[in-house]
Amino acid sequence: MNKLLKHILLDILHNKTVIVYTITLAAFSWTVFGLENNAAKGMLTLLNILLLIIPLVSSLFSTIYLYNSAEFIELLVSQPIKRTAIWKSLFAGLAASLSLAFLAGAGIPILLYAEPVTAWVMIGSGILLTLVFTAVAFLACVLTRDKAKGIGVSIMLWLYFALLFDAIVLFLFFQFADYPIEKLVVLLCALSPIDLCRVVLLLHLDVSAMMGYTGAVFRDYFGTGGGLALSATLLLLWIIVPFYISLARFKNKDL
């Protein structure tokens, strides 16, 4: 498995898409911090960019890579290698390479400009978000053999979590504005990895003071050490559940 993982990791790191992804993240990060006099404002701007770019690139690149590697995967399956080892190696290679690209592109300027605690929370959230959408891409690929459908599923999932989910939450806020639904909104945030990362990072940037009572509720749940552990646990579940569902399907799939 180690040899297979090393081969996959080196193959992906030499991929031009990953190199462009790293350069793009670096360009956005250094530009944002260079233009903003206040590091906190720079972090807010960069946060909005990263919460769109990381899920999109992680899901799309992983999906396309898996479909393009279909013949290689079939060759591996014909060898005396367990399917579990193949699937885990593919996931580890993709997740590690995309995480390294994020660290090289955005992690360095974040560490240099942001406060240490906020910087590490943002870097940890970025890595977890990369793993989440890589796992989601694996699930999308194993659900259909058609490349166009698989890519379409990945794009639709990204659109849902990045845009549509927020629209649903806003709709609930407007429709039930007269009712105390703050705790319900906290629960809904757990159903979206992007919103979960956003809330945790906003709380560490002290923006929750502008959110009134809702911000206080969020701080009670996610603003403490226990809340940070809870959010990390929820994000880990977002990685584990899709990946192991895809692994179960891959083990029994007729290639």
ABEGO torsion letter per residue (X at the ends): XAAAAAAAAAAAAABAAAAAAAAAAAAAAAAAAAABABAAAAAAAAAAAAAAAAAAAAAAAAAAAAAAAAAAAAAAAABBBBAAAAAAAAAAAAAAAAAAAAAAAAAAAAAAABBAAAAAAAAAAAAAAAAAAAAAAAAAAAABABAAAAAAAAAAAAAAAAAAAAAAAAAAAAAAAABBAAAAAAAAAAABAAAAAAAAAAAAAGAAAAAEAAAAAAAAAAABAAAAAAAAAAAAAAAAAAAAAAAAAAAABBX
